[in-house]
Amino acid sequence: MDRLSEISVSKSYLFYDGECPLCIRAVKWVLKKDPKLPVFFIPLKSIKDYVPSDLYYRELAQMDTVVYYKNKILYTHSDAIIEIARDSKTHVCLINCFAILPKVFRDLLYRIVAKYRYIFVGKANENCPILGNQVLKEHNKSVANI
């Protein structure tokens, strides 16, 4: 997929930590569960190349969070996980139960996992291995054509 000069309102974008094996596994899992999901998957370090400057906040690229952009709304932390899970129709019942918890509590759990994820699962190579994944490239290309 080529760089976008502007984000399409009709498409969704999931920006993830391309150095985190946990995040990479989650992206692969979502793709496996719903290969036709109309979402672009992009490493978080590249967010400024895709999101228009009026939406881009410098701190987003530095955050320890997944960012889900849908319908002109940026979802972060637990809200991003809930939205992408709902859109991919994976574990909807479990996600809806998690969603009724107070946001402060959900985000606290999210931040704890984010803070210690490299300790638990290590760090991926400098180059994000999922970017070379042909399935991901084909998925992003098919989303661009929708």
Secondary structure, 3 states (H helix, E strand, C coil): CCCCCCCCCCCEEEEECCCCHHHHHHHHHHHHHCCCCCEEEEEHHHHHHHCCCCCCCHHHHHCCCCEEEECCEEEEHHHHHHHHHHHCCCCHHHHHHHHCCCHHHHHHHHHHHHHHHHHHHCCCCCCCCCCCCHHHHHHHHHHHCC
